[in-house]
Amino acid sequence: MRPKTTPTNEHLARIADIVRIGNRAARAAQEANRKRGIPNWYSLSDRLVSDAGEIVYLKRAPA
């Protein structure tokens, strides 16, 4: 097993950059969908919710 290491500030800065790029891309895609009239869907507490006001309740499969 590999020993646990603490990420360096350089690693943390790179991770933050990657997350920032991903968030910008997601927001741009969501805005493009809105302009085209395509609803964006999100999962909140086992519910699918769209920004168009629709809600779909999800059923969990039995274990």
PDB file of N, CA, C, O and CB in Angstrom:
ATOM      1  N   MET A   1       0.849  -1.159   0.000  1.00  0.00           N
ATOM      2  CA  MET A   1       0.000   0.000   0.000  1.00  0.00           C
ATOM      3  C   MET A   1       0.908   1.240   0.000  1.00  0.00           C
ATOM      4  O   MET A   1       1.927   1.284   0.689  1.00  0.00           O
ATOM      5  CB  MET A   1      -0.973  -0.012   1.226  1.00  0.00           C
ATOM      6  N   ARG A   2       0.507   2.241  -0.792  1.00  0.00           N
ATOM      7  CA  ARG A   2       1.293   3.465  -0.890  1.00  0.00           C
ATOM      8  C   ARG A   2       1.076   4.330   0.348  1.00  0.00           C
ATOM      9  O   ARG A   2      -0.032   4.398   0.879  1.00  0.00           O
ATOM     10  CB  ARG A   2       0.926   4.247  -2.165  1.00  0.00           C
ATOM     11  N   PRO A   3       2.127   4.981   0.797  1.00  0.00           N
ATOM     12  CA  PRO A   3       1.944   5.884   1.940  1.00  0.00           C
ATOM     13  C   PRO A   3       1.110   7.095   1.536  1.00  0.00           C
ATOM     14  O   PRO A   3       1.174   7.554   0.395  1.00  0.00           O
ATOM     15  CB  PRO A   3       3.312   6.342   2.498  1.00  0.00           C
ATOM     16  N   LYS A   4       0.333   7.601   2.476  1.00  0.00           N
ATOM     17  CA  LYS A   4      -0.498   8.772   2.197  1.00  0.00           C
ATOM     18  C   LYS A   4       0.396  10.001   2.127  1.00  0.00           C
ATOM     19  O   LYS A   4       1.275  10.200   2.965  1.00  0.00           O
ATOM     20  CB  LYS A   4      -1.607   8.952   3.281  1.00  0.00           C
ATOM     21  N   THR A   5       0.153  10.822   1.109  1.00  0.00           N
ATOM     22  CA  THR A   5       0.909  12.060   0.979  1.00  0.00           C
ATOM     23  C   THR A   5      -0.060  13.229   0.971  1.00  0.00           C
ATOM     24  O   THR A   5      -1.213  13.097   0.563  1.00  0.00           O
ATOM     25  CB  THR A   5       1.779  12.054  -0.304  1.00  0.00           C
ATOM     26  N   THR A   6       0.417  14.347   1.418  1.00  0.00           N
ATOM     27  CA  THR A   6      -0.387  15.564   1.423  1.00  0.00           C
ATOM     28  C   THR A   6      -0.166  16.284   0.103  1.00  0.00           C
ATOM     29  O   THR A   6       0.979  16.468  -0.309  1.00  0.00           O
ATOM     30  CB  THR A   6      -0.025  16.485   2.634  1.00  0.00           C
ATOM     31  N   PRO A   7      -1.246  16.699  -0.577  1.00  0.00           N
ATOM     32  CA  PRO A   7      -1.061  17.413  -1.839  1.00  0.00           C
ATOM     33  C   PRO A   7      -0.336  18.740  -1.604  1.00  0.00           C
ATOM     34  O   PRO A   7      -0.579  19.434  -0.616  1.00  0.00           O
ATOM     35  CB  PRO A   7      -2.421  17.659  -2.524  1.00  0.00           C
ATOM     36  N   THR A   8       0.546  19.069  -2.524  1.00  0.00           N
ATOM     37  CA  THR A   8       1.281  20.328  -2.419  1.00  0.00           C
ATOM     38  C   THR A   8       0.393  21.480  -2.871  1.00  0.00           C
ATOM     39  O   THR A   8      -0.662  21.271  -3.471  1.00  0.00           O
ATOM     40  CB  THR A   8       2.583  20.282  -3.260  1.00  0.00           C
ATOM     41  N   ASN A   9       0.832  22.685  -2.577  1.00  0.00           N
ATOM     42  CA  ASN A   9       0.090  23.865  -3.023  1.00  0.00           C
ATOM     43  C   ASN A   9      -0.005  23.900  -4.541  1.00  0.00           C
ATOM     44  O   ASN A   9      -1.011  24.346  -5.094  1.00  0.00           O
ATOM     45  CB  ASN A   9       0.754  25.148  -2.505  1.00  0.00           C
ATOM     46  N   GLU A  10       1.043  23.430  -5.217  1.00  0.00           N
ATOM     47  CA  GLU A  10       1.030  23.384  -6.684  1.00  0.00           C
ATOM     48  C   GLU A  10      -0.074  22.449  -7.184  1.00  0.00           C
ATOM     49  O   GLU A  10      -0.792  22.773  -8.130  1.00  0.00           O
ATOM     50  CB  GLU A  10       2.406  22.925  -7.224  1.00  0.00           C
ATOM     51  N   HIS A  11      -0.200  21.288  -6.541  1.00  0.00           N
ATOM     52  CA  HIS A  11      -1.252  20.343  -6.922  1.00  0.00           C
ATOM     53  C   HIS A  11      -2.633  20.931  -6.653  1.00  0.00           C
ATOM     54  O   HIS A  11      -3.532  20.822  -7.487  1.00  0.00           O
ATOM     55  CB  HIS A  11      -1.085  19.016  -6.162  1.00  0.00           C
ATOM     56  N   LEU A  12      -2.798  21.547  -5.504  1.00  0.00           N
ATOM     57  CA  LEU A  12      -4.093  22.135  -5.161  1.00  0.00           C
ATOM     58  C   LEU A  12      -4.462  23.256  -6.128  1.00  0.00           C
ATOM     59  O   LEU A  12      -5.629  23.396  -6.495  1.00  0.00           O
ATOM     60  CB  LEU A  12      -4.073  22.667  -3.725  1.00  0.00           C
ATOM     61  N   ALA A  13      -3.483  24.051  -6.540  1.00  0.00           N
ATOM     62  CA  ALA A  13      -3.743  25.125  -7.500  1.00  0.00           C
ATOM     63  C   ALA A  13      -4.154  24.544  -8.845  1.00  0.00           C
ATOM     64  O   ALA A  13      -5.050  25.072  -9.503  1.00  0.00           O
ATOM     65  CB  ALA A  13      -2.503  26.024  -7.664  1.00  0.00           C
ATOM     66  N   ARG A  14      -3.507  23.464  -9.255  1.00  0.00           N
ATOM     67  CA  ARG A  14      -3.859  22.831 -10.535  1.00  0.00           C
ATOM     68  C   ARG A  14      -5.271  22.239 -10.475  1.00  0.00           C
ATOM     69  O   ARG A  14      -6.040  22.366 -11.427  1.00  0.00           O
ATOM     70  CB  ARG A  14      -2.832  21.727 -10.895  1.00  0.00           C
ATOM     71  N   ILE A  15      -5.604  21.599  -9.368  1.00  0.00           N
ATOM     72  CA  ILE A  15      -6.953  21.047  -9.193  1.00  0.00           C
ATOM     73  C   ILE A  15      -7.985  22.166  -9.254  1.00  0.00           C
ATOM     74  O   ILE A  15      -9.024  22.017  -9.897  1.00  0.00           O
ATOM     75  CB  ILE A  15      -7.066  20.282  -7.851  1.00  0.00           C
ATOM     76  N   ALA A  16      -7.707  23.282  -8.589  1.00  0.00           N
ATOM     77  CA  ALA A  16      -8.635  24.417  -8.602  1.00  0.00           C
ATOM     78  C   ALA A  16      -8.815  24.950 -10.019  1.00  0.00           C
ATOM     79  O   ALA A  16      -9.926  25.313 -10.405  1.00  0.00           O
ATOM     80  CB  ALA A  16      -8.131  25.539  -7.674  1.00  0.00           C
ATOM     81  N   ASP A  17      -7.731  25.000 -10.802  1.00  0.00           N
ATOM     82  CA  ASP A  17      -7.829  25.445 -12.198  1.00  0.00           C
ATOM     83  C   ASP A  17      -8.715  24.515 -13.013  1.00  0.00           C
ATOM     84  O   ASP A  17      -9.548  24.970 -13.797  1.00  0.00           O
ATOM     85  CB  ASP A  17      -6.438  25.528 -12.833  1.00  0.00           C
ATOM     86  N   ILE A  18      -8.534  23.208 -12.829  1.00  0.00           N
ATOM     87  CA  ILE A  18      -9.327  22.228 -13.581  1.00  0.00           C
ATOM     88  C   ILE A  18     -10.805  22.349 -13.223  1.00  0.00           C
ATOM     89  O   ILE A  18     -11.663  22.316 -14.105  1.00  0.00           O
ATOM     90  CB  ILE A  18      -8.827  20.793 -13.303  1.00  0.00           C
ATOM     91  N   VAL A  19     -11.103  22.489 -11.938  1.00  0.00           N
ATOM     92  CA  VAL A  19     -12.493  22.641 -11.493  1.00  0.00           C
ATOM     93  C   VAL A  19     -13.091  23.925 -12.062  1.00  0.00           C
ATOM     94  O   VAL A  19     -14.239  23.934 -12.505  1.00  0.00           O
ATOM     95  CB  VAL A  19     -12.577  22.648  -9.946  1.00  0.00           C
ATOM     96  N   ARG A  20     -12.316  25.006 -12.050  1.00  0.00           N
ATOM     97  CA  ARG A  20     -12.786  26.290 -12.582  1.00  0.00           C
ATOM     98  C   ARG A  20     -13.124  26.173 -14.069  1.00  0.00           C
ATOM     99  O   ARG A  20     -14.153  26.679 -14.516  1.00  0.00           O
ATOM    100  CB  ARG A  20     -11.723  27.385 -12.366  1.00  0.00           C
ATOM    101  N   ILE A  21     -12.255  25.505 -14.832  1.00  0.00           N
ATOM    102  CA  ILE A  21     -12.500  25.316 -16.266  1.00  0.00           C
ATOM    103  C   ILE A  21     -13.767  24.493 -16.483  1.00  0.00           C
ATOM    104  O   ILE A  21     -14.584  24.825 -17.342  1.00  0.00           O
ATOM    105  CB  ILE A  21     -11.290  24.625 -16.942  1.00  0.00           C
ATOM    106  N   GLY A  22     -13.932  23.420 -15.706  1.00  0.00           N
ATOM    107  CA  GLY A  22     -15.123  22.578 -15.827  1.00  0.00           C
ATOM    108  C   GLY A  22     -16.395  23.326 -15.485  1.00  0.00           C
ATOM    109  O   GLY A  22     -17.409  23.170 -16.165  1.00  0.00           O
ATOM    110  N   ASN A  23     -16.355  24.138 -14.436  1.00  0.00           N
ATOM    111  CA  ASN A  23     -17.539  24.915 -14.045  1.00  0.00           C
ATOM    112  C   ASN A  23     -17.923  25.920 -15.118  1.00  0.00           C
ATOM    113  O   ASN A  23     -19.106  26.098 -15.411  1.00  0.00           O
ATOM    114  CB  ASN A  23     -17.290  25.641 -12.723  1.00  0.00           C
ATOM    115  N   ARG A  24     -16.924  26.581 -15.710  1.00  0.00           N
ATOM    116  CA  ARG A  24     -17.214  27.538 -16.790  1.00  0.00           C
ATOM    117  C   ARG A  24     -17.849  26.836 -17.982  1.00  0.00           C
ATOM    118  O   ARG A  24     -18.801  27.342 -18.576  1.00  0.00           O
ATOM    119  CB  ARG A  24     -15.928  28.263 -17.231  1.00  0.00           C
ATOM    120  N   ALA A  25     -17.316  25.667 -18.330  1.00  0.00           N
ATOM    121  CA  ALA A  25     -17.854  24.918 -19.468  1.00  0.00           C
ATOM    122  C   ALA A  25     -19.288  24.477 -19.193  1.00  0.00           C
ATOM    123  O   ALA A  25     -20.139  24.549 -20.080  1.00  0.00           O
ATOM    124  CB  ALA A  25     -16.974  23.693 -19.775  1.00  0.00           C
ATOM    125  N   ALA A  26     -19.561  24.022 -17.968  1.00  0.00           N
ATOM    126  CA  ALA A  26     -20.919  23.587 -17.617  1.00  0.00           C
ATOM    127  C   ALA A  26     -21.895  24.753 -17.680  1.00  0.00           C
ATOM    128  O   ALA A  26     -22.998  24.610 -18.207  1.00  0.00           O
ATOM    129  CB  ALA A  26     -20.940  22.959 -16.213  1.00  0.00           C
ATOM    130  N   ARG A  27     -21.496  25.913 -17.145  1.00  0.00           N
ATOM    131  CA  ARG A  27     -22.377  27.087 -17.198  1.00  0.00           C
ATOM    132  C   ARG A  27     -22.630  27.529 -18.634  1.00  0.00           C
ATOM    133  O   ARG A  27     -23.747  27.916 -18.978  1.00  0.00           O
ATOM    134  CB  ARG A  27     -21.772  28.244 -16.397  1.00  0.00           C
ATOM    135  N   ALA A  28     -21.594  27.473 -19.476  1.00  0.00           N
ATOM    136  CA  ALA A  28     -21.765  27.860 -20.883  1.00  0.00           C
ATOM    137  C   ALA A  28     -22.721  26.902 -21.587  1.00  0.00           C
ATOM    138  O   ALA A  28     -23.565  27.336 -22.371  1.00  0.00           O
ATOM    139  CB  ALA A  28     -20.402  27.885 -21.611  1.00  0.00           C
ATOM    140  N   ALA A  29     -22.595  25.596 -21.314  1.00  0.00           N
ATOM    141  CA  ALA A  29     -23.486  24.609 -21.930  1.00  0.00           C
ATOM    142  C   ALA A  29     -24.918  24.800 -21.447  1.00  0.00           C
ATOM    143  O   ALA A  29     -25.853  24.696 -22.241  1.00  0.00           O
ATOM    144  CB  ALA A  29     -23.008  23.180 -21.616  1.00  0.00           C
ATOM    145  N   GLN A  30     -25.103  25.079 -20.163  1.00  0.00           N
ATOM    146  CA  GLN A  30     -26.443  25.310 -19.632  1.00  0.00           C
ATOM    147  C   GLN A  30     -27.080  26.535 -20.271  1.00  0.00           C
ATOM    148  O   GLN A  30     -28.260  26.509 -20.620  1.00  0.00           O
ATOM    149  CB  GLN A  30     -26.394  25.474 -18.115  1.00  0.00           C
ATOM    150  N   GLU A  31     -26.314  27.602 -20.424  1.00  0.00           N
ATOM    151  CA  GLU A  31     -26.844  28.819 -21.040  1.00  0.00           C
ATOM    152  C   GLU A  31     -27.192  28.574 -22.506  1.00  0.00           C
ATOM    153  O   GLU A  31     -28.211  29.065 -22.992  1.00  0.00           O
ATOM    154  CB  GLU A  31     -25.829  29.971 -20.921  1.00  0.00           C
ATOM    155  N   ALA A  32     -26.350  27.815 -23.212  1.00  0.00           N
ATOM    156  CA  ALA A  32     -26.641  27.488 -24.613  1.00  0.00           C
ATOM    157  C   ALA A  32     -27.927  26.676 -24.713  1.00  0.00           C
ATOM    158  O   ALA A  32     -28.726  26.897 -25.622  1.00  0.00           O
ATOM    159  CB  ALA A  32     -25.467  26.710 -25.248  1.00  0.00           C
ATOM    160  N   ASN A  33     -28.136  25.737 -23.790  1.00  0.00           N
ATOM    161  CA  ASN A  33     -29.367  24.946 -23.782  1.00  0.00           C
ATOM    162  C   ASN A  33     -30.584  25.834 -23.555  1.00  0.00           C
ATOM    163  O   ASN A  33     -31.609  25.670 -24.216  1.00  0.00           O
ATOM    164  CB  ASN A  33     -29.300  23.860 -22.701  1.00  0.00           C
ATOM    165  N   ARG A  34     -30.471  26.773 -22.622  1.00  0.00           N
ATOM    166  CA  ARG A  34     -31.598  27.675 -22.353  1.00  0.00           C
ATOM    167  C   ARG A  34     -31.951  28.489 -23.590  1.00  0.00           C
ATOM    168  O   ARG A  34     -33.130  28.676 -23.893  1.00  0.00           O
ATOM    169  CB  ARG A  34     -31.269  28.616 -21.182  1.00  0.00           C
ATOM    170  N   LYS A  35     -30.947  28.973 -24.303  1.00  0.00           N
ATOM    171  CA  LYS A  35     -31.198  29.756 -25.519  1.00  0.00           C
ATOM    172  C   LYS A  35     -31.890  28.922 -26.587  1.00  0.00           C
ATOM    173  O   LYS A  35     -32.666  29.450 -27.384  1.00  0.00           O
ATOM    174  CB  LYS A  35     -29.887  30.316 -26.071  1.00  0.00           C
ATOM    175  N   ARG A  36     -31.612  27.611 -26.608  1.00  0.00           N
ATOM    176  CA  ARG A  36     -32.236  26.708 -27.582  1.00  0.00           C
ATOM    177  C   ARG A  36     -33.573  26.158 -27.094  1.00  0.00           C
ATOM    178  O   ARG A  36     -34.264  25.458 -27.834  1.00  0.00           O
ATOM    179  CB  ARG A  36     -31.299  25.557 -27.895  1.00  0.00           C
ATOM    180  N   GLY A  37     -33.937  26.470 -25.858  1.00  0.00           N
ATOM    181  CA  GLY A  37     -35.192  25.976 -25.303  1.00  0.00           C
ATOM    182  C   GLY A  37     -35.102  24.565 -24.760  1.00  0.00           C
ATOM    183  O   GLY A  37     -36.125  23.907 -24.572  1.00  0.00           O
ATOM    184  N   ILE A  38     -33.892  24.091 -24.506  1.00  0.00           N
ATOM    185  CA  ILE A  38     -33.685  22.746 -23.973  1.00  0.00           C
ATOM    186  C   ILE A  38     -33.530  22.856 -22.457  1.00  0.00           C
ATOM    187  O   ILE A  38     -32.650  23.577 -21.988  1.00  0.00           O
ATOM    188  CB  ILE A  38     -32.429  22.056 -24.624  1.00  0.00           C
ATOM    189  N   PRO A  39     -34.370  22.152 -21.673  1.00  0.00           N
ATOM    190  CA  PRO A  39     -34.254  22.267 -20.212  1.00  0.00           C
ATOM    191  C   PRO A  39     -32.991  21.576 -19.695  1.00  0.00           C
ATOM    192  O   PRO A  39     -32.566  20.556 -20.239  1.00  0.00           O
ATOM    193  CB  PRO A  39     -35.495  21.666 -19.530  1.00  0.00           C
ATOM    194  N   ASN A  40     -32.411  22.126 -18.666  1.00  0.00           N
ATOM    195  CA  ASN A  40     -31.284  21.507 -17.966  1.00  0.00           C
ATOM    196  C   ASN A  40     -31.850  20.702 -16.804  1.00  0.00           C
ATOM    197  O   ASN A  40     -32.762  21.159 -16.115  1.00  0.00           O
ATOM    198  CB  ASN A  40     -30.247  22.585 -17.465  1.00  0.00           C
ATOM    199  N   TRP A  41     -31.315  19.510 -16.586  1.00  0.00           N
ATOM    200  CA  TRP A  41     -31.809  18.626 -15.536  1.00  0.00           C
ATOM    201  C   TRP A  41     -30.761  18.463 -14.456  1.00  0.00           C
ATOM    202  O   TRP A  41     -29.564  18.399 -14.737  1.00  0.00           O
ATOM    203  CB  TRP A  41     -32.199  17.259 -16.112  1.00  0.00           C
ATOM    204  N   TYR A  42     -31.227  18.397 -13.204  1.00  0.00           N
ATOM    205  CA  TYR A  42     -30.360  18.245 -12.048  1.00  0.00           C
ATOM    206  C   TYR A  42     -30.947  17.171 -11.142  1.00  0.00           C
ATOM    207  O   TYR A  42     -32.163  16.981 -11.111  1.00  0.00           O
ATOM    208  CB  TYR A  42     -30.193  19.593 -11.286  1.00  0.00           C
ATOM    209  N   SER A  43     -30.095  16.470 -10.410  1.00  0.00           N
ATOM    210  CA  SER A  43     -30.544  15.480  -9.440  1.00  0.00           C
ATOM    211  C   SER A  43     -30.427  16.085  -8.048  1.00  0.00           C
ATOM    212  O   SER A  43     -29.330  16.414  -7.595  1.00  0.00           O
ATOM    213  CB  SER A  43     -29.718  14.159  -9.552  1.00  0.00           C
ATOM    214  N   LEU A  44     -31.576  16.230  -7.367  1.00  0.00           N
ATOM    215  CA  LEU A  44     -31.610  16.778  -6.014  1.00  0.00           C
ATOM    216  C   LEU A  44     -32.424  15.849  -5.121  1.00  0.00           C
ATOM    217  O   LEU A  44     -33.623  15.674  -5.337  1.00  0.00           O
ATOM    218  CB  LEU A  44     -32.208  18.215  -6.007  1.00  0.00           C
ATOM    219  N   SER A  45     -31.793  15.264  -4.139  1.00  0.00           N
ATOM    220  CA  SER A  45     -32.473  14.393  -3.173  1.00  0.00           C
ATOM    221  C   SER A  45     -33.335  13.339  -3.859  1.00  0.00           C
ATOM    222  O   SER A  45     -34.529  13.229  -3.576  1.00  0.00           O
ATOM    223  CB  SER A  45     -33.335  15.227  -2.234  1.00  0.00           C
ATOM    224  N   ASP A  46     -32.741  12.572  -4.749  1.00  0.00           N
ATOM    225  CA  ASP A  46     -33.432  11.495  -5.473  1.00  0.00           C
ATOM    226  C   ASP A  46     -34.574  11.999  -6.341  1.00  0.00           C
ATOM    227  O   ASP A  46     -35.514  11.255  -6.617  1.00  0.00           O
ATOM    228  CB  ASP A  46     -33.965  10.479  -4.496  1.00  0.00           C
ATOM    229  N   ARG A  47     -34.505  13.237  -6.769  1.00  0.00           N
ATOM    230  CA  ARG A  47     -35.496  13.781  -7.696  1.00  0.00           C
ATOM    231  C   ARG A  47     -34.754  14.385  -8.872  1.00  0.00           C
ATOM    232  O   ARG A  47     -33.711  15.013  -8.693  1.00  0.00           O
ATOM    233  CB  ARG A  47     -36.413  14.842  -7.003  1.00  0.00           C
ATOM    234  N   LEU A  48     -35.279  14.201 -10.067  1.00  0.00           N
ATOM    235  CA  LEU A  48     -34.762  14.908 -11.228  1.00  0.00           C
ATOM    236  C   LEU A  48     -35.566  16.188 -11.355  1.00  0.00           C
ATOM    237  O   LEU A  48     -36.794  16.151 -11.428  1.00  0.00           O
ATOM    238  CB  LEU A  48     -34.849  14.035 -12.536  1.00  0.00           C
ATOM    239  N   VAL A  49     -34.886  17.305 -11.381  1.00  0.00           N
ATOM    240  CA  VAL A  49     -35.537  18.608 -11.438  1.00  0.00           C
ATOM    241  C   VAL A  49     -34.982  19.358 -12.637  1.00  0.00           C
ATOM    242  O   VAL A  49     -33.769  19.414 -12.834  1.00  0.00           O
ATOM    243  CB  VAL A  49     -35.321  19.415 -10.116  1.00  0.00           C
ATOM    244  N   SER A  50     -35.873  19.936 -13.441  1.00  0.00           N
ATOM    245  CA  SER A  50     -35.405  20.734 -14.574  1.00  0.00           C
ATOM    246  C   SER A  50     -35.576  22.206 -14.260  1.00  0.00           C
ATOM    247  O   SER A  50     -36.383  22.584 -13.411  1.00  0.00           O
ATOM    248  CB  SER A  50     -36.164  20.364 -15.868  1.00  0.00           C
ATOM    249  N   ASP A  51     -34.812  23.032 -14.953  1.00  0.00           N
ATOM    250  CA  ASP A  51     -34.972  24.467 -14.750  1.00  0.00           C
ATOM    251  C   ASP A  51     -36.210  24.983 -15.468  1.00  0.00           C
ATOM    252  O   ASP A  51     -36.495  26.180 -15.433  1.00  0.00           O
ATOM    253  CB  ASP A  51     -33.732  25.216 -15.233  1.00  0.00           C
ATOM    254  N   ALA A  52     -36.949  24.085 -16.121  1.00  0.00           N
ATOM    255  CA  ALA A  52     -38.228  24.445 -16.738  1.00  0.00           C
ATOM    256  C   ALA A  52     -39.386  24.171 -15.775  1.00  0.00           C
ATOM    257  O   ALA A  52     -40.548  24.353 -16.137  1.00  0.00           O
ATOM    258  CB  ALA A  52     -38.432  23.664 -18.057  1.00  0.00           C
ATOM    259  N   GLY A  53     -39.071  23.729 -14.535  1.00  0.00           N
ATOM    260  CA  GLY A  53     -40.092  23.536 -13.522  1.00  0.00           C
ATOM    261  C   GLY A  53     -40.610  22.112 -13.397  1.00  0.00           C
ATOM    262  O   GLY A  53     -41.492  21.855 -12.577  1.00  0.00           O
ATOM    263  N   GLU A  54     -40.089  21.184 -14.184  1.00  0.00           N
ATOM    264  CA  GLU A  54     -40.555  19.797 -14.109  1.00  0.00           C
ATOM    265  C   GLU A  54     -39.810  19.063 -12.998  1.00  0.00           C
ATOM    266  O   GLU A  54     -38.641  19.343 -12.731  1.00  0.00           O
ATOM    267  CB  GLU A  54     -40.356  19.072 -15.469  1.00  0.00           C
ATOM    268  N   ILE A  55     -40.500  18.122 -12.355  1.00  0.00           N
ATOM    269  CA  ILE A  55     -39.894  17.295 -11.316  1.00  0.00           C
ATOM    270  C   ILE A  55     -40.249  15.843 -11.598  1.00  0.00           C
ATOM    271  O   ILE A  55     -41.409  15.525 -11.858  1.00  0.00           O
ATOM    272  CB  ILE A  55     -40.374  17.725  -9.890  1.00  0.00           C
ATOM    273  N   VAL A  56     -39.259  14.963 -11.549  1.00  0.00           N
ATOM    274  CA  VAL A  56     -39.472  13.534 -11.731  1.00  0.00           C
ATOM    275  C   VAL A  56     -38.914  12.843 -10.492  1.00  0.00           C
ATOM    276  O   VAL A  56     -37.744  13.031 -10.156  1.00  0.00           O
ATOM    277  CB  VAL A  56     -38.789  13.002 -13.055  1.00  0.00           C
ATOM    278  N   TYR A  57     -39.731  12.051  -9.813  1.00  0.00           N
ATOM    279  CA  TYR A  57     -39.284  11.332  -8.635  1.00  0.00           C
ATOM    280  C   TYR A  57     -38.661  10.017  -9.065  1.00  0.00           C
ATOM    281  O   TYR A  57     -39.226   9.293  -9.886  1.00  0.00           O
ATOM    282  CB  TYR A  57     -40.452  11.096  -7.651  1.00  0.00           C
ATOM    283  N   LEU A  58     -37.504   9.710  -8.514  1.00  0.00           N
ATOM    284  CA  LEU A  58     -36.789   8.490  -8.855  1.00  0.00           C
ATOM    285  C   LEU A  58     -37.105   7.413  -7.831  1.00  0.00           C
ATOM    286  O   LEU A  58     -37.209   7.690  -6.636  1.00  0.00           O
ATOM    287  CB  LEU A  58     -35.270   8.744  -8.929  1.00  0.00           C
ATOM    288  N   LYS A  59     -37.255   6.189  -8.304  1.00  0.00           N
ATOM    289  CA  LYS A  59     -37.465   5.053  -7.412  1.00  0.00           C
ATOM    290  C   LYS A  59     -36.166   4.274  -7.347  1.00  0.00           C
ATOM    291  O   LYS A  59     -35.564   3.965  -8.376  1.00  0.00           O
ATOM    292  CB  LYS A  59     -38.650   4.145  -7.895  1.00  0.00           C
ATOM    293  N   ARG A  60     -35.743   3.964  -6.153  1.00  0.00           N
ATOM    294  CA  ARG A  60     -34.524   3.172  -5.981  1.00  0.00           C
ATOM    295  C   ARG A  60     -34.841   1.698  -6.204  1.00  0.00           C
ATOM    296  O   ARG A  60     -35.895   1.205  -5.803  1.00  0.00           O
ATOM    297  CB  ARG A  60     -33.910   3.393  -4.571  1.00  0.00           C
ATOM    298  N   ALA A  61     -33.914   1.013  -6.845  1.00  0.00           N
ATOM    299  CA  ALA A  61     -34.063  -0.418  -7.060  1.00  0.00           C
ATOM    300  C   ALA A  61     -33.842  -1.136  -5.732  1.00  0.00           C
ATOM    301  O   ALA A  61     -32.984  -0.732  -4.946  1.00  0.00           O
ATOM    302  CB  ALA A  61     -33.070  -0.930  -8.146  1.00  0.00           C
ATOM    303  N   PRO A  62     -34.609  -2.199  -5.474  1.00  0.00           N
ATOM    304  CA  PRO A  62     -34.396  -2.938  -4.226  1.00  0.00           C
ATOM    305  C   PRO A  62     -33.004  -3.556  -4.201  1.00  0.00           C
ATOM    306  O   PRO A  62     -32.492  -3.994  -5.232  1.00  0.00           O
ATOM    307  CB  PRO A  62     -35.467  -4.034  -4.053  1.00  0.00           C
ATOM    308  N   ALA A  63     -32.399  -3.587  -3.025  1.00  0.00           N
ATOM    309  CA  ALA A  63     -31.025  -4.105  -2.890  1.00  0.00           C
ATOM    310  C   ALA A  63     -30.976  -5.596  -2.951  1.00  0.00           C
ATOM    311  O   ALA A  63     -29.899  -6.183  -2.853  1.00  0.00           O
ATOM    312  CB  ALA A  63     -30.407  -3.645  -1.601  1.00  0.00           C
TER     313      ALA A  63
END
